[in-house]
Amino acid sequence: MSGSRLPIIGISMGDPAGIGPEICVKALAFQETYDLCRPIVVGDAAVMADAVRFCGLGFETASRKKVSDGIFTLGTIDVYDLANLPIDKLRHKQVTAEQGRASFEYVAKVIELAMAGELDATVTGPINKAAINAGGFHYAGHTEIYAELTRTRDYSMMLAEGDFRVAHVSTHVSLKTACERVKKERVLTVIRLAHRRAADRRRRAQPPLRGRGALWGRRRPRDRPGGGGRPGRGHPGRRAASSRYGLFKDARGHVRSGRRHVPRGQMAGVNVTLGLPIIRVSVDHGTAFGKAGEGRANPQSMIEAIKLAARLAAGRETR
């Protein structure tokens, strides 16, 4: 695929106080990224330039006011520059209203651009719930922001790593609330969303992807309602789901619990939101304030998120 036909991926920078800017610049330090897509960061160019500095990378950051202005070339990081956080307001490792507000605005803009057809997929860096709340935006997390701004009623967060997938019935709630939400209709909705994604992948019939980068791998997906463990006989939706989709006969546990194929110290899991009218893939970790601004954050999950977003978008018509 020629460079002009590669999908355009918008990457929201994440909370400026966390490791989001750092993992963005590190993920864009590889030619492989540009071989798969045309990436553009949605955030603050000055904050991204600061991340380039403390990571010791010899790259340029270019402020863009339109997606079409991007040059998408290794060595120059294109930033759709909202310029909403003056660099003198940057406070690594701290929760502030200004940084929370900025991080929400990055997400809102990347969604807006994707809904307008200017982006083929979106990738999100980590945000901090306390910060966005302090900034005046009250959401449980990214998934709920995407659902509201895209007017999506039925959606689910799916964690992915290697050839294993877990779609969640509930997210970002207490154990008590999570248990209360395990209802037959919700369980079946999540199973349908997961199965629909698998069916879309098969219908596209694209050539097999190398390694473990394919969304579903070569096997027919098996769906199960809930988290770790085998659903009990009284589990809501078990009988209905088994009759149509089939369930895991045994479970390997939550994606984050057993990274058997990932070298020690790496973070390769990603998060996909099912049910949206646009593609959204995210890192599967938080803002890691303890490491922010130090240049030692691991970008592996961001790299994998960009790769997966590019592959999902590759089946769509691109400009």
N, C-alpha and C positions, 0 to 999 in steps of 0.2 A: 504494500500500500504506500503510495507516495505521501510525502510530508503534508501536502495540502489536503489530503483526504483522511488523514488521521483524525480521530475524534478529539474534540476540544474538551478538556477536563478542567473544571473550576474547583480550586482547593481553598476552602475557607481556612484562614490562618489559625483560628483557635484563640484562646485567651492569651493576650500579649504577655501576661505575667508568668505563663507556664512554658512548656517545652514545644508548643505548637509551631512558632516561627522557626525554631531550630530544626525540628524534624522535617519541616517543609524544605528549608534550604539544603539539608543533607540529602533528601530524596531527589532533589532536582540537580544533584551533582553527578548523575550517572547518565551516560548516553543512552542506556537501555530505556530509561524513562521516555526520552524523546523519540526513540524508535517505535514506541507504542502509542504515543498520544501527543497532543499539543497542550501542555499544562499552563495554567495561569492562576496565580494566587490572588484570592480576594481578601484584602486586608489593608495594612498600612505599609507603604513602601519604606518609610523611615525605620519602622520596627524590623522589617525584613533585612534592611541594610545593616542594622545593628547585629542581627543574628549572624549574618555573613561575616561580620567583623570578629565577633567573639568565637566563632567556629574556625577562624583562620582560613577561610576559603577566598580565593582570588576572583570572585564573581562580581558582576555588576547587578544592581537591581534597577529596573526600569519602570517608572510610574506610567501607568496607562489609564486613560479615561474611557476607553472602549475595548471590548474584547478583540475586535478586529485589528487593533493597533499592535497586538502582540507579534513578536518575531519567532517565538518558540524555538529557541536555539540554545544549546548547552553553553553555559558561560554567562548568559544574561537571563536573570529571573524576571519574567513579566509579572507585574503586580497591578491588578485592577485596584487602583489606589483610592480608598475612601477618605484617607487623610483625616480620620476622626479621632486619632489619639496623638496629640503632640508628643514628640520624643521625650520632652522633659516631664511628661506625666507617666512614663513607663516605670513600673515598679515590679521588678521580678520578685517572685515568691509571695506576693501580697494580693489579698482580695481587695479590690477597690471598685467603686461604682463606675468610674470612668472606663476601666478596663473591661468590666462586665458588660457595660452598654456597648462598647466597641465590638466585643466578641459576638454579641447577639446580632449586631448590624452586619457583620461579615456573613453570618449564616443567612440572614434575611435577603441580603443582596445576591448571594450565590443561588438561592432558590429562585429569586426573581429572574435572574439571567437564564436559568435553566428552563423555567416556565415560558419564557419568551422565545425559547429556541436558540439562544446564543451559545449555550453550552450543551454538549451531548451527555454529560454526566457530571456529578458533583462528588467531591471527597471532603470530609470534614475533619479538621484538627480538633483537639480536645478543648472543651469549655468547662468552666467551673460554675456549678449551680448557685453557690452562695454569691458569686460575683454578678451573675446575670440577674439574680433576685435583687441585689443591692442596686443594680442599674435600672430597676423598675420593670423587669420582665420576669414573670412568674411561670416558669415551665419546669417540668421534672427533668428534662434533658433534650438533646437534639431531636430524638424521634418525635416527641410531642410538638416541637417547633415545626418540623417538616409537615407533620400531619395537619396542623392548623393552617399554615400558610399555603399549603397545596389543596386545602379543603378535602382532605382524605378521611373517610370515616373508618374504614377497615384497614388496619395496618399491623405490622408486627416487626419486632427487631429480631434479626437472625444473626447469630455469631457463626463465623466460618473459619476453619483452620484445616489445611490439607484437604482431605476428602470428606470431612465430617462437618455437619451443619446442625445447629440447634435454633429453632424458632420459638420465641418466648410468648407465653400466654399473657404475662404481665411483666412490667419493667419498672424500676425506680420507685418501688413502693415497699411498705413494711411487709413482713412475713404474714401478719394477720390479714392485711388487705389483699396480698397475693392469693392467699387461700380462698378469700371471699370471691375473688374474680374467676376462680376455676369453675366456670359454668359450661354446660354442654354447648351452647351456641358459640361462646367465645373460643372454646377449644376447637370446634369444627371450623370456625372462621380462620384460625391460625393455620390449621392443617390445609385448608383450601388455598390460602395464600402461598404456602410453601410448595404445595403440589403444582400450583399454577406457574410458579417460577421455574420449576423443574420441567414442566411441559413446554414452556417458552424456549428453554435452552435446547430441548430435543428437537423442537420444530425448526429451529434455526439451522440445525444440521451443519454446523461449521466444522472445519477440520479439527481433529483432536489437538488440544493444547499441550505443550510440552510440560513435563513435570507435574506438580500438583496445583498448577495455577487455574485449572478449569473450575468453573463454578460448581458443577455437580460431579465431575469425574466421568467415568465410563459406566458406572453402575446405575441401575434404576434407583431413584431415591426412595427411602423408606421414611414414613412420617410417624411421629408420635406426639401426643399431647402432653406438654409439661416438661419439667426439667429432668434431672438425673433419676435413674431407677426405672424399673419396669412398671407401667401403669397397672394398678390393681383392678380386680374385676368390677369394683364399684366406681371406678374412675369415670366422671362425666364424659360422655362422648366416646368412650373406648369401644363399645360395641358398634356404634354407628361408623366410627372411623375405620375400625377393622374391616367392616363389610365392604368399604369402598376403596380404601387406600392401603391398608395393611399397616402394621405397627412393628417397631423394633422388637425382636424377641429378647434382646438383651441390650443394655445401654452401656456406652463407654464413659458416661459421665459428661459433665458440662465441658464445653470446649476449652475453657481456661484451666481446667483441672489436670489435663494430661497431655503436655506437648511432647509426645514421643518422637516426633520427627523434626523437632527444632533444637538446634544446638543450645547448650546452656548460655543464658544471658540474652538470647534473642527473643523478640516478640513478633510473631508472624500472624497472629489472629486478626481478623477484621470483622466489622459489623455492617450488615446490609439491611436496609429498611425495605420490607416487602409491602406491596400494595400501593405505592406511590405512583403518580403519573410521570415522575422523573427518576433517574438513577441516583441513589445515594449510597455511598460506601464510606465507612469511617474507620479510624483506628480503634482498637479495642482497649485502650488504656486512657487514663486521666491526664490531668495537667502536670503532674509530677513537680509540684512547686519546689521540692527539695533539691532538684537538679537544675531548675530553670536559670538560664543566663550563664551557665558554666561550660557549655560546649560538650557535655558528656552524655547527652540523651541518645538513646538507641532509635534510629529512624525506621527499623525493619517493618513495623506495622504500617507506617505511612507508605512505604514503598509497595507493600503488598496491596494496600487499599487502592493506590493509583493504578497498579497493574490490573486489578480486578475490575475497577471502574472502566478502564480502557477496553478491556475484553468484552464487558457487557455492552458497552456503547458501540463496539465495532460492528455489531449486527444491524445497526440502524443507519439510515442514510445520513451522511455527514457532508459538511460544506467543503 
